[in-house]
Amino acid sequence: MYLLDTTSTAAISIYALLSTAYKSMQVLYARPVDGPAVSAEPVETRPLPAVDVIVPSFNEDPGILSACLASIADQDYPGELRVYVVDDGSRNREAIVRAHDSYSRDPRFSFILLPENVGKRKAQVAAIGQSSGDLVLNVDSDSTIAFDVVSKLASKMRNPEVGAAMGQLTASNRGDTWLTKLIDMEYWLACNEERAAQARFGAVMCCCGPCAMYRRSALVSLLDQYETQLFRGKPSD
């Protein structure tokens, strides 16, 4: 027993030491640095990239989807903006019908109704296949975005060395319980430490799904792998 206790204590101590070292390095490398110049050409003379916003939806609450689309419609982005709302074979089409009724006269909005549920990835791919913008912004149907999100992300993407950018995530119910506060804290750490530190090495492992923008050329080159990705030998959707 004594040997087991000693081994357990040593393992926990080593884990704590490594975790502390990892977090310390993460904080250090998350500090902002001066990046490469976006382009020698003045920003004013370069055309703004066209942005396609893709919103996959499955059995979403009508009010929540409406709030999501309203936040996208209210973007201040001065360039071309198109929105593709994909209903992924919902059993109840009320949300998508209500959304269509609200935005059918808005030329920026297109609606895609899939005959059956195929999963988020394939729903996104269906919209990507119909879109043509320079940049693709994925937004979850239960998320709302600030009015300047597209402008800020597109500004970051003006740097040709950037293949993807993500927004700062905030839990809308963060004030409800201690658990939602912890979830919101995890969002903050993921955006402002983990991804920021990884970006210093040009190797961000993941852009959070609720609000992530990709350069189309980079996205299309990996689209087949994205759509058919497996986890433990099974489709990841």
N, C-alpha and C positions, 0 to 999 in steps of 0.2 A: 504493500500500500504506500509505503513511504516513497519508493522509487516512482510509482505512478503519480503521486502528488507532485513530486519534484519535476517529473517530465511535463506534467500539465502546466505547472507554474512557468517553466522555461518556455514552453510553446506559446503561452499567452503573452509572456514578456517579449518574446521575439516578434510576435504578431503586432503587439502594441508599438514596438520600436519601428518596425517596417512601415506600419500605418502612419505613424507620426512623420517619418522621413518622407513618405510619399506625399502626404498632405502639405508638408513644408515646401517641397519642391514644386508642387502644384501651385501653391500660392505665389511662390517666387516667379515662376514662368508665366503666371497669369497676368503679370504686370504689363501694361501696354508698352509697346515699342513703336518706333517710327517705321512704318512699312514702306515698300517701294512705291515710287511715284505711279499714279494711276496711268497717266499718259502724258506725253509732251504736248499733245494737242489740247488747246483750251476746252474746258467742259462745255462752254456755251456753243461751240461750233460743232459738237458731235451730237448726232441724233440720239434721242432717248431710246433705250431698248424697249421693245414690246414685251409686255408681261402677261402671261397666262396664269390665272388663279384656278386651281383645281380643288373642288370640294366633293369628296365622296361621302355618301350618306346612306345609312342602313337603319331603318326603323327609328329614325330620329324624331324627337319631339318637335312638332310644328313650330312652337314658339322659339325653341332653341335654334333651329335651323334658320328661322326668319331673322333672329338677332345676328347670327353669323353672317348671313348674306347682306344684311343692312350695313354691317361694319365694313364689308368689302366694297359695297356700292358707294360708301362715303369716303373712300380714299382720296387723298389730295394729289395723287400722282399725275403729273401733266402729260405723261406719255401715253401710248396706246395700252389699254387695259382690257383684257377679255376674261370672262368668268365661265367656267365649265362646271356645272352642278351634275353629279352623277348619282342617280338612285340605284343602289346595288341590290335590286330585286326585293325591295321592302315588301313585307306582307300587307302593310297599310300605307298606301300612297298619299295619305292626307298631307303630309309635310311637303312633299315635292309638288303636289297639285297647288297648294297654297302659295308656295314659292314661285311657281310658274305664273300664277295669276298676278302676283305682285310685280314680276320683272319681265313679263312677256313683251312689253313695249320698250324695254331697255336693250338697245342693240349690242351691248357688251355681254349680255347673258345668253348662254346656251344651256339646254337641258338634255341630258342623256339618260334614258330609262333602260336599264338592263333587264332582260326577261327573267333572270334568276340570280340568286346570290352567288357571286364568284369571289368575294373577298376584296379587301381594301386595295391590295396591290393591283389586281386585274382591273378594278374600277378606275384607278388612277391611270393605268396604261391605256384604257379605252379612251380617256379624255386626251391624253398626250398624243395619241394617234390622230385625233381630230384637230389638234391645236398646232400653232406654228410660231409662237412667240420666241424671242431670244432667251427669255428667262421663264422658268416655271416655278410658281409658288404653290406648295401644297398646304392646305389649311383643313384642319379637322372640322367636321360639321357641328361640334359642340364648343367651338372656340370663337371668340370675338377678337378682332385685332384693332389696335389703335389706328387713328385716321392717317398716320404718316408711316405706317409699317412698310408699305410697298416702296415708298420713296426712299426710306432709309436703307432697306435691303438692296434695292437697285443701285443706290449710290455705292455701296460696298462692292457690288458686282462690276462696277466700272473698271476695277482693276482686273486686267485679263488673266492674272495669276490666280484669281479666286474662282473656284468652281462651285462653291455653295456657301450660303450664309443662313443663319437662323435668328429668329426673334427671341427677345427676353420673355420667358414664360412666367406667368403669375397665376396662382390658383384663385379663382373668383370667390371661393368660399373659405379663404384662408383664415378668416376671423371666427369661424364657427366653433371649432374644437382644437384641442392640442394636436390631434392627428393631422388636421388640415394645415395647421401652422408648420408642422414638420414636413409635410408634402411640399408646401410653398418654399420652405428653406432648401429642400433638395432641388427644386427647380432652379433656385437662385444659384446654388453651388454648381449645378450642372452647366448653366449658361456662363457664369462669370468666373469660374475657376477651372473646371474640368475641360470644357471645350476651348476656353481661352488659352490654357496651358498647352493643349494639343495643337492649337493653331500656330504656336510659336515654332513648331517643328514641321508644319505643313502636313499634318497627319491627323485631322479630326476624325475620330472613329465613327461618330454618329451625329446627324443633325436631328433634333427632336421633331417628331412628326406633326405636331399641331401647327407649326409655322416654320417651314423650311423652304428656302429658295435655291434653285439649281440652275446652272447654265445648261441650256438645252443640249449643246454639243457634247457636254460631259455626261449628261443624263442618258441621252439616246445611245451612246456607245456602250452603256452597261444595262440597258433596259431589259434585255433578254435574261441576264443573270438576276436582275432584281425581281422579275416576274416569276421566275422558276426556282428561286432560292429555297433550299431545304433546311430543316432543323431536325436533327436526329433521324434523317432519312424520310421525313414527311414534309409536305408543303408548309411553309411558315405562316400562312394566313390562318 
